[in-house]
Each structure stands twice: as C-alpha cells, then as structure tokens.
Amino acid sequence: MGFWSPAVLVGDAKRHGVRGREPEHDSLHARRRGDPDWARTGSRAVIERLILAGALDGFGVPCRTLLWELGGLRTSAGELDLAVPLPPLDLATLTPWELRRQEEQVLGLSVGDHAFGALRSWLARQGLASSRALRRVADGSRVATAGVLVVRQSPPTAKGHVFLTLEDEHGLIDVILRSRVAERVRAILEGSAVLRVVGMLQRADGVQSILAWHVEPLWIPGGATQPD
C-alpha cells in the first residue's frame, strides 16, 4: 500500500472486525504436545523472539516467566545435557502497553488489542479525548488528545509545516504543526513514539484535523515513560 505501514493497515483491519492471529500459534502447540523437549525446535534466539512476539501466549505462562525458564532449557542437540537449576521468581506481569510494544519490536506490528484500550480510563482522567470522541467536538474547539505516532510528513512544498498521524484504539488522528511549532518540537518528534497534543480542532471539506500548538511525549502510567 506504499504510504501506510503494515502496522497501520493491520490496525485499520482490526477496527473493521478482521481478527489477527499470533505467529505460528497452532504449530508450536502441536510440537509441544508431541515433544517434551519442545525447545529444540529452534535456536535460543529464535525461541526468545517467538516468546516476545506472543506466539507462546497460549501456554498460559506469563512472558517474563517463559523467558526466565528458557535460560534453563537445552535449545540445540549440540548442547551438553546438563540441568541448570533456576530458582522460582515472582516476576511482575507485563502491562498491556509493554506487551504491545515488545510485539511491535519483534514483528513490526501488533495483532492484539491496541494498548490504548486498556489505558482509556486513565487517558480520560487526563482530559485526553479519543479519536472517536473528537468526531463529536465542534469545529474550532480547543482539544487535547494522544496517540501512537504512525506517520510524520514534511513535504518540501509545505513551507516548514509538519503533518502527523496519530493512532489510538478507535482510529487515526491528523495533526498539523505550523513551522514555528514544528521547529520547537523537532527533538520530541524524532525521539518519542507516543504524543500528547493540544490544539484547535478544524474541519474543512469533510476532513478533520487538529492545528496543534503544544506537543509533548505521553508518560505512560506505572512510573515508566514510553519505550523508544
């Protein structure tokens, strides 16, 4: 599709009722049932990436626990058959945001639910409207919203203007930055995966966008910032 990344196309498909599937889910289950030493199906690095991508979620074991246990398994026939005792650990469960981001880092996209769905109550308390809520806002209103940055454009003919597309669990949000604002937040745009935007909602010829005057990274609940 050229302009849109696979991640954006998958997100749009999900919003239209198309259900995504995790990679290799059925074949991995079959292998595990038929071979107790199922870890020999690939190198340690491959298995680690499959865990991070969510391909082993169907086993009902948390991702961090699987990664910990992987350290004690033989993953190739050439390894010595030595038991590596691993003490049990009470590992913190990954948040929906962390799960989505690690899946994206491995696959380049996420087939699961958008992480903003789990954050929506918190986002609403911060006064951040969803893309769905923005459709009901009057033209010319001041708005604040947030989303994952999926597109950034700065056409040579735009006189320094920058055009952004953010994504949340309901859809896409178009944002326009005038040249002075774009220059002021250049470092933020280059280093932040998720943005909070404040500006004026505008509609022209059936197209909705936000003319933004403030852009900053969105800080995710739990004491941690967004991943890079």
N, C-alpha and C positions, 0 to 999 in steps of 0.2 A: 504493500500500500504506500510505500515511499515515505510520505510526510509523517505518518503516525508510527510510533514504535510498536513492537509486538505487545508490550505491556499495556499500552493504551487500548489497542484493539481487543485484547483479552478482557480488560475491564469493561469495555462497552458491551461485549458479548454477554458477560455475566449480568449486566444490568438489563439485558433483553431476555433473560431467562435461560441462557445457554450455560450448562453446568460444566465446569472444568474438572479434569481428573489429574491426580498426582502421578508423577512419572513411575512407571514400572511397578505399580502397586500390586497387581494380580500376580505377576511372575515372581516377585520377591516372596509373596506369601506362599506360593506353591513350592518354591525352593526351600523355604524354611521348614515346611511341613515334611518334606521328603529327605532333608539332610540336616542332622543335628548341628553339624559344623557349617552352618549356612554362611558364615563369614568368609569362607574360602571362595565365594562366588566372585570376588574381585579384590583388588589391592586395598590396603587400608585407606589410602587417599580417596579412592572411588567410593568406598562404603561411607566414609565421613561426609562426602558431598551428597550422597543419597539421603543420609540422615538429616543434613541441614536443609535439603530440598523438600523434606516432608514425606519422602517415599516410604518410610517405615512407621509413619504415624499410626497405621492400622494395627500395629502390635500392642497398642495401648500403653506404651512405656514412654515417659517424657523424653524429649530430645536430649537434654543435658545428661540424663541417666544413660541413654544409649551411647553417647559419646564417651562417657566415663567407662562403661563396660567394654567398649571397643578396644580400649587400651590393654585389656587382659585377654583378648582373643587372638588366636592364630589366624592370619589372613592370607597365608600362602603356604603351599606344600613345602617350600624350602626352609621355613622357619623351624627352629628347634621345638620339639613337643614339650615345652616347659610350662607349668602352671604359673600364672602371675597373679598372686592374691591381691585383690583390691578391696580395701575396707569400704563398707557401705557409707554413702554420704547422703545427707539431706540437702539436695540441690534445689535452689529456687526455680520455680516454674517460669518459663519464658512468657512474657506478656504477648498479647496478640500483635502489637507493634513489632516486637523483636522477632517473632516468628515470621511475619510477613517480610521484614527487611532481610533476614538471612536467606529466605527462599528466593527473593529477588536477586541477591548477590550471587547465588549459585545458578539460577535458571535465567536471570534477566527479566523475570516477570513472576507474578503470583497468581495461582489458580484458585486460591481460597478466598474467603471473605475479605473485603477491604478493611484494613485496620482502623480506619476512621469510624466504622460502625460501632466497634467496641468503645471508642473514645467519645462518641457523640454526646452523651450526657455531660461529660466534663467540658467538651467544647462549647456546649450551650451555656454552661455556667460562666464561661469566659466571655460570653457575648458574641461568639463566632457562629455566624449563620451558615447553614449547609447550602449547597448548590440548589437543592430543591426549594429551600425557604427563600432564596434570593429571587426565585421566579414570581413570588407574591409581593415583592417590595416595589414601591412606586418609583418611577423614573425620577432621578435627581436626588434620591435619598442617600444619606451617609450610611455606609455599611462596613462591617468587619467580617472577614471570613478567613478560612485557612484551607490548605490542601497540599498534596504532593506535587512538586514541580515536575511536569512531564514534557513541556515544550518551552523553549526560550528562543525568540527570534529578534534580530536587529537588522532589518533589510537596509541596504545602502541608500534607498530612496526615502527612508522614514525619518531623516533629519535628526538622528540620535534617539528617536523613540524606541522603546523595547516592548515587545509583546510577549506575554507569558500565558501559559495554560496550566491551571492547577486542576487536580483531580481529587474528589472525595468519594464517599461510598455511593453517592447518588448521581454523579456526573462530572462534567467539566466546567471550569470557570475561566473565562477570558479576562485578562488583566492588561491594562495599558499603562506604561510608565512614560511620562514625558522625559525629555532628555536630561533635565537637571536632576530629577528624581532618580533616573536610571544610573547616572554617574555617581550619585551619592551612595547608592546601594549595590554598586558593582561587585564588591567583595562578597556581599551576602548572597547574591545570585550565583556566584561561582562556587561558593562553599556550603550551601545549605540545600538539603533535599526536601524540606517541608517549610512552607512560608505562612506567616500571618500577614494579611493585607488589610489596610484600611483605605477607603476612598469613596468615590461617588458612583453609584450605580447609574448606568445610562443605557438607553435603548434607542436604536436607530435602524430603520428598515428591517425590523424583526430580529435584529442581532443585539444580544445583551452582553455588556462588558462592565468592568469596573475601572474607572480612571483613578489610579492609586496615587496617594501622596505619602503613604507610610508602608514600608515593607521591612519585616524582621523575621529571623528564624523562629519557628514554633518550638517551644520547650515541651517535651512530652512528659506526662505525669510519671511519678516514680523516682524523681530526683535525677534523671538522666536526660541529656539532650538527644535530639535525633541523631541517628548514625550519619556518617558522611557517605 
